[in-house]
Amino acid sequence: METTTELVNRTKDIMLQKGIYYRPPTIQPPDRSN
């Protein structure tokens, strides 16, 4: 399982470097509710 996770992460890093993979935007939750 650890080897598979490492492979996925390395693949994503290479794709990011080549510009063919985009990470989805992250939305920060509000600090407090209204």
All heavy atoms as TSV, in Angstrom:
chain	resi	resn	atom	element	x	y	z
A	1	MET	N	N	0.833	-1.195	0.000
A	1	MET	CA	C	0.000	0.000	0.000
A	1	MET	C	C	0.877	1.259	0.000
A	1	MET	O	O	0.578	2.212	-0.708
A	1	MET	CB	C	-0.915	-0.027	1.229
A	1	MET	CG	C	-1.915	1.057	1.239
A	1	MET	SD	S	-3.132	0.751	-0.019
A	1	MET	CE	C	-4.524	1.504	0.662
A	2	GLU	N	N	1.921	1.251	0.774
A	2	GLU	CA	C	2.820	2.401	0.851
A	2	GLU	C	C	3.491	2.661	-0.499
A	2	GLU	O	O	3.623	3.807	-0.932
A	2	GLU	CB	C	3.882	2.172	1.928
A	2	GLU	CG	C	4.802	3.351	2.144
A	2	GLU	CD	C	5.794	3.079	3.256
A	2	GLU	OE1	O	5.448	2.389	4.228
A	2	GLU	OE2	O	6.928	3.565	3.129
A	3	THR	N	N	3.887	1.597	-1.170
A	3	THR	CA	C	4.531	1.724	-2.477
A	3	THR	C	C	3.564	2.313	-3.497
A	3	THR	O	O	3.948	3.173	-4.302
A	3	THR	CB	C	5.032	0.355	-2.962
A	3	THR	OG1	O	5.887	-0.203	-1.964
A	3	THR	CG2	C	5.781	0.468	-4.263
A	4	THR	N	N	2.324	1.898	-3.458
A	4	THR	CA	C	1.319	2.408	-4.378
A	4	THR	C	C	1.072	3.889	-4.141
A	4	THR	O	O	0.997	4.675	-5.089
A	4	THR	CB	C	0.001	1.628	-4.221
A	4	THR	OG1	O	0.253	0.242	-4.430
A	4	THR	CG2	C	-1.045	2.120	-5.201
A	5	THR	N	N	0.975	4.295	-2.885
A	5	THR	CA	C	0.778	5.704	-2.546
A	5	THR	C	C	1.943	6.545	-3.032
A	5	THR	O	O	1.750	7.629	-3.585
A	5	THR	CB	C	0.600	5.868	-1.022
A	5	THR	OG1	O	-0.496	5.071	-0.593
A	5	THR	CG2	C	0.330	7.314	-0.662
A	6	GLU	N	N	3.151	6.052	-2.856
A	6	GLU	CA	C	4.335	6.764	-3.320
A	6	GLU	C	C	4.320	6.921	-4.840
A	6	GLU	O	O	4.633	7.988	-5.377
A	6	GLU	CB	C	5.598	6.033	-2.884
A	6	GLU	CG	C	6.870	6.745	-3.270
A	6	GLU	CD	C	8.108	5.984	-2.823
A	6	GLU	OE1	O	8.046	5.239	-1.839
A	6	GLU	OE2	O	9.135	6.142	-3.488
A	7	LEU	N	N	3.933	5.868	-5.546
A	7	LEU	CA	C	3.862	5.911	-7.000
A	7	LEU	C	C	2.830	6.931	-7.477
A	7	LEU	O	O	3.090	7.714	-8.396
A	7	LEU	CB	C	3.532	4.528	-7.560
A	7	LEU	CG	C	3.394	4.430	-9.072
A	7	LEU	CD1	C	4.705	4.798	-9.757
A	7	LEU	CD2	C	2.957	3.040	-9.470
A	8	VAL	N	N	1.679	6.959	-6.844
A	8	VAL	CA	C	0.631	7.914	-7.210
A	8	VAL	C	C	1.133	9.343	-6.988
A	8	VAL	O	O	0.956	10.214	-7.846
A	8	VAL	CB	C	-0.662	7.646	-6.412
A	8	VAL	CG1	C	-1.656	8.791	-6.565
A	8	VAL	CG2	C	-1.297	6.346	-6.845
A	9	ASN	N	N	1.773	9.584	-5.860
A	9	ASN	CA	C	2.276	10.926	-5.560
A	9	ASN	C	C	3.357	11.350	-6.552
A	9	ASN	O	O	3.366	12.491	-7.023
A	9	ASN	CB	C	2.805	11.004	-4.134
A	9	ASN	CG	C	1.701	10.927	-3.102
A	9	ASN	OD1	O	0.556	11.245	-3.390
A	9	ASN	ND2	N	2.042	10.498	-1.907
A	10	ARG	N	N	4.255	10.453	-6.893
A	10	ARG	CA	C	5.308	10.770	-7.855
A	10	ARG	C	C	4.715	11.039	-9.238
A	10	ARG	O	O	5.150	11.952	-9.941
A	10	ARG	CB	C	6.325	9.642	-7.921
A	10	ARG	CG	C	7.190	9.569	-6.666
A	10	ARG	CD	C	8.124	8.401	-6.681
A	10	ARG	NE	N	9.064	8.490	-7.790
A	10	ARG	CZ	C	9.841	7.509	-8.181
A	10	ARG	NH1	N	9.807	6.336	-7.554
A	10	ARG	NH2	N	10.677	7.659	-9.182
A	11	THR	N	N	3.702	10.254	-9.610
A	11	THR	CA	C	3.047	10.451	-10.900
A	11	THR	C	C	2.374	11.816	-10.960
A	11	THR	O	O	2.501	12.543	-11.950
A	11	THR	CB	C	2.007	9.342	-11.155
A	11	THR	OG1	O	2.662	8.073	-11.079
A	11	THR	CG2	C	1.337	9.500	-12.501
A	12	LYS	N	N	1.674	12.207	-9.894
A	12	LYS	CA	C	1.024	13.516	-9.852
A	12	LYS	C	C	2.047	14.638	-9.925
A	12	LYS	O	O	1.832	15.635	-10.612
A	12	LYS	CB	C	0.189	13.666	-8.586
A	12	LYS	CG	C	-1.114	12.914	-8.629
A	12	LYS	CD	C	-1.920	13.165	-7.382
A	12	LYS	CE	C	-3.197	12.369	-7.369
A	12	LYS	NZ	N	-3.964	12.613	-6.142
A	13	ASP	N	N	3.166	14.494	-9.225
A	13	ASP	CA	C	4.210	15.521	-9.260
A	13	ASP	C	C	4.758	15.700	-10.668
A	13	ASP	O	O	4.943	16.827	-11.132
A	13	ASP	CB	C	5.343	15.170	-8.290
A	13	ASP	CG	C	4.955	15.320	-6.834
A	13	ASP	OD1	O	3.952	16.013	-6.544
A	13	ASP	OD2	O	5.654	14.735	-5.986
A	14	ILE	N	N	5.001	14.609	-11.369
A	14	ILE	CA	C	5.511	14.694	-12.736
A	14	ILE	C	C	4.469	15.342	-13.647
A	14	ILE	O	O	4.800	16.192	-14.479
A	14	ILE	CB	C	5.921	13.300	-13.260
A	14	ILE	CG1	C	7.145	12.800	-12.490
A	14	ILE	CG2	C	6.190	13.332	-14.764
A	14	ILE	CD1	C	7.489	11.344	-12.732
A	15	MET	N	N	3.221	14.963	-13.499
A	15	MET	CA	C	2.162	15.549	-14.318
A	15	MET	C	C	2.023	17.049	-14.042
A	15	MET	O	O	1.794	17.835	-14.967
A	15	MET	CB	C	0.845	14.825	-14.067
A	15	MET	CG	C	0.826	13.404	-14.615
A	15	MET	SD	S	-0.654	12.492	-14.163
A	15	MET	CE	C	-1.885	13.325	-15.141
A	16	LEU	N	N	2.170	17.469	-12.767
A	16	LEU	CA	C	2.124	18.892	-12.443
A	16	LEU	C	C	3.271	19.630	-13.115
A	16	LEU	O	O	3.099	20.726	-13.653
A	16	LEU	CB	C	2.197	19.092	-10.921
A	16	LEU	CG	C	0.906	18.855	-10.150
A	16	LEU	CD1	C	1.178	18.787	-8.657
A	16	LEU	CD2	C	-0.085	19.958	-10.444
A	17	GLN	N	N	4.457	19.045	-13.117
A	17	GLN	CA	C	5.625	19.665	-13.741
A	17	GLN	C	C	5.406	19.843	-15.247
A	17	GLN	O	O	5.838	20.832	-15.827
A	17	GLN	CB	C	6.879	18.837	-13.490
A	17	GLN	CG	C	7.357	18.866	-12.066
A	17	GLN	CD	C	8.512	17.902	-11.823
A	17	GLN	OE1	O	8.977	17.225	-12.733
A	17	GLN	NE2	N	8.967	17.831	-10.583
A	18	LYS	N	N	4.756	18.875	-15.864
A	18	LYS	CA	C	4.532	18.931	-17.306
A	18	LYS	C	C	3.299	19.761	-17.675
A	18	LYS	O	O	3.051	20.019	-18.843
A	18	LYS	CB	C	4.385	17.515	-17.861
A	18	LYS	CG	C	5.683	16.727	-17.784
A	18	LYS	CD	C	5.546	15.400	-18.456
A	18	LYS	CE	C	6.832	14.644	-18.430
A	18	LYS	NZ	N	7.777	15.095	-19.433
A	19	GLY	N	N	2.512	20.158	-16.674
A	19	GLY	CA	C	1.337	20.993	-16.925
A	19	GLY	C	C	0.139	20.233	-17.432
A	19	GLY	O	O	-0.746	20.829	-18.048
A	20	ILE	N	N	0.086	18.928	-17.189
A	20	ILE	CA	C	-1.064	18.142	-17.669
A	20	ILE	C	C	-1.965	17.677	-16.528
A	20	ILE	O	O	-2.899	16.925	-16.737
A	20	ILE	CB	C	-0.598	16.921	-18.500
A	20	ILE	CG1	C	0.385	16.063	-17.719
A	20	ILE	CG2	C	0.026	17.380	-19.803
A	20	ILE	CD1	C	0.825	14.805	-18.437
A	21	TYR	N	N	-1.678	18.151	-15.319
A	21	TYR	CA	C	-2.522	17.807	-14.166
A	21	TYR	C	C	-2.724	19.074	-13.354
A	21	TYR	O	O	-1.788	19.821	-13.101
A	21	TYR	CB	C	-1.851	16.739	-13.308
A	21	TYR	CG	C	-2.631	16.379	-12.063
A	21	TYR	CD1	C	-3.707	15.507	-12.118
A	21	TYR	CD2	C	-2.305	16.914	-10.823
A	21	TYR	CE1	C	-4.423	15.178	-10.985
A	21	TYR	CE2	C	-3.016	16.587	-9.685
A	21	TYR	CZ	C	-4.078	15.723	-9.775
A	21	TYR	OH	O	-4.793	15.405	-8.652
A	22	TYR	N	N	-3.950	19.333	-12.977
A	22	TYR	CA	C	-4.263	20.502	-12.174
A	22	TYR	C	C	-4.931	20.039	-10.892
A	22	TYR	O	O	-5.878	19.263	-10.931
A	22	TYR	CB	C	-5.192	21.449	-12.940
A	22	TYR	CG	C	-4.569	21.972	-14.212
A	22	TYR	CD1	C	-4.835	21.381	-15.443
A	22	TYR	CD2	C	-3.682	23.039	-14.163
A	22	TYR	CE1	C	-4.255	21.859	-16.604
A	22	TYR	CE2	C	-3.094	23.515	-15.321
A	22	TYR	CZ	C	-3.380	22.928	-16.533
A	22	TYR	OH	O	-2.799	23.392	-17.670
A	23	ARG	N	N	-4.431	20.552	-9.785
A	23	ARG	CA	C	-5.059	20.222	-8.507
A	23	ARG	C	C	-6.351	21.018	-8.374
A	23	ARG	O	O	-6.415	22.170	-8.771
A	23	ARG	CB	C	-4.129	20.571	-7.350
A	23	ARG	CG	C	-2.908	19.707	-7.301
A	23	ARG	CD	C	-2.034	20.103	-6.133
A	23	ARG	NE	N	-0.745	19.457	-6.295
A	23	ARG	CZ	C	-0.223	18.615	-5.417
A	23	ARG	NH1	N	-0.861	18.358	-4.322
A	23	ARG	NH2	N	0.936	18.069	-5.641
A	24	PRO	N	N	-7.370	20.403	-7.799
A	24	PRO	CA	C	-8.614	21.149	-7.612
A	24	PRO	C	C	-8.396	22.261	-6.587
A	24	PRO	O	O	-7.572	22.112	-5.670
A	24	PRO	CB	C	-9.596	20.098	-7.092
A	24	PRO	CG	C	-8.753	19.004	-6.549
A	24	PRO	CD	C	-7.472	19.035	-7.317
A	25	PRO	N	N	-9.091	23.374	-6.721
A	25	PRO	CA	C	-8.914	24.462	-5.749
A	25	PRO	C	C	-9.416	24.040	-4.375
A	25	PRO	O	O	-10.357	23.247	-4.255
A	25	PRO	CB	C	-9.769	25.593	-6.318
A	25	PRO	CG	C	-10.742	24.933	-7.217
A	25	PRO	CD	C	-10.089	23.676	-7.721
A	26	THR	N	N	-8.763	24.554	-3.359
A	26	THR	CA	C	-9.201	24.264	-1.991
A	26	THR	C	C	-9.976	25.460	-1.464
A	26	THR	O	O	-9.608	26.607	-1.704
A	26	THR	CB	C	-8.006	23.978	-1.067
A	26	THR	OG1	O	-7.120	25.086	-1.115
A	26	THR	CG2	C	-7.263	22.729	-1.507
A	27	ILE	N	N	-11.036	25.189	-0.764
A	27	ILE	CA	C	-11.873	26.237	-0.187
A	27	ILE	C	C	-11.698	26.185	1.324
A	27	ILE	O	O	-11.954	25.157	1.960
A	27	ILE	CB	C	-13.354	26.045	-0.570
A	27	ILE	CG1	C	-13.501	26.082	-2.086
A	27	ILE	CG2	C	-14.233	27.088	0.115
A	27	ILE	CD1	C	-14.890	25.736	-2.581
A	28	GLN	N	N	-11.235	27.297	1.868
A	28	GLN	CA	C	-11.022	27.364	3.306
A	28	GLN	C	C	-12.359	27.567	4.014
A	28	GLN	O	O	-13.151	28.441	3.638
A	28	GLN	CB	C	-10.081	28.534	3.643
A	28	GLN	CG	C	-8.700	28.388	3.070
A	28	GLN	CD	C	-7.946	27.228	3.689
A	28	GLN	OE1	O	-8.161	26.887	4.857
A	28	GLN	NE2	N	-7.089	26.599	2.922
A	29	PRO	N	N	-12.632	26.799	5.063
A	29	PRO	CA	C	-13.870	27.021	5.823
A	29	PRO	C	C	-13.766	28.342	6.601
A	29	PRO	O	O	-12.662	28.769	6.940
A	29	PRO	CB	C	-13.935	25.822	6.763
A	29	PRO	CG	C	-12.535	25.340	6.879
A	29	PRO	CD	C	-11.852	25.693	5.592
A	30	PRO	N	N	-14.885	28.969	6.877
A	30	PRO	CA	C	-14.829	30.220	7.626
A	30	PRO	C	C	-14.301	29.991	9.041
A	30	PRO	O	O	-14.444	28.898	9.610
A	30	PRO	CB	C	-16.280	30.701	7.646
A	30	PRO	CG	C	-17.094	29.523	7.282
A	30	PRO	CD	C	-16.229	28.572	6.522
A	31	ASP	N	N	-13.671	31.026	9.595
A	31	ASP	CA	C	-13.126	30.921	10.967
A	31	ASP	C	C	-14.227	30.806	12.001
A	31	ASP	O	O	-14.072	30.155	13.025
A	31	ASP	CB	C	-12.254	32.130	11.286
A	31	ASP	CG	C	-10.996	32.156	10.440
A	31	ASP	OD1	O	-10.536	31.073	10.023
A	31	ASP	OD2	O	-10.466	33.255	10.194
A	32	ARG	N	N	-15.352	31.459	11.707
A	32	ARG	CA	C	-16.475	31.399	12.652
A	32	ARG	C	C	-17.771	31.425	11.886
A	32	ARG	O	O	-17.824	31.861	10.732
A	32	ARG	CB	C	-16.417	32.560	13.639
A	32	ARG	CG	C	-16.418	33.908	12.966
A	32	ARG	CD	C	-16.126	35.033	13.974
A	32	ARG	NE	N	-15.831	36.243	13.243
A	32	ARG	CZ	C	-16.645	37.288	13.196
A	32	ARG	NH1	N	-17.776	37.275	13.858
A	32	ARG	NH2	N	-16.311	38.347	12.508
A	33	SER	N	N	-18.819	30.952	12.488
A	33	SER	CA	C	-20.121	30.969	11.824
A	33	SER	C	C	-20.829	32.272	12.153
A	33	SER	O	O	-20.548	32.943	13.143
A	33	SER	CB	C	-20.965	29.777	12.276
A	33	SER	OG	O	-21.185	29.846	13.652
A	34	ASN	N	N	-21.787	32.617	11.306
A	34	ASN	CA	C	-22.519	33.893	11.507
A	34	ASN	C	C	-23.544	33.765	12.560
A	34	ASN	O	O	-24.175	32.992	12.960
A	34	ASN	CB	C	-23.159	34.342	10.212
A	34	ASN	CG	C	-22.098	34.762	9.209
A	34	ASN	OD1	O	-21.005	35.140	9.617
A	34	ASN	ND2	N	-22.419	34.699	7.943
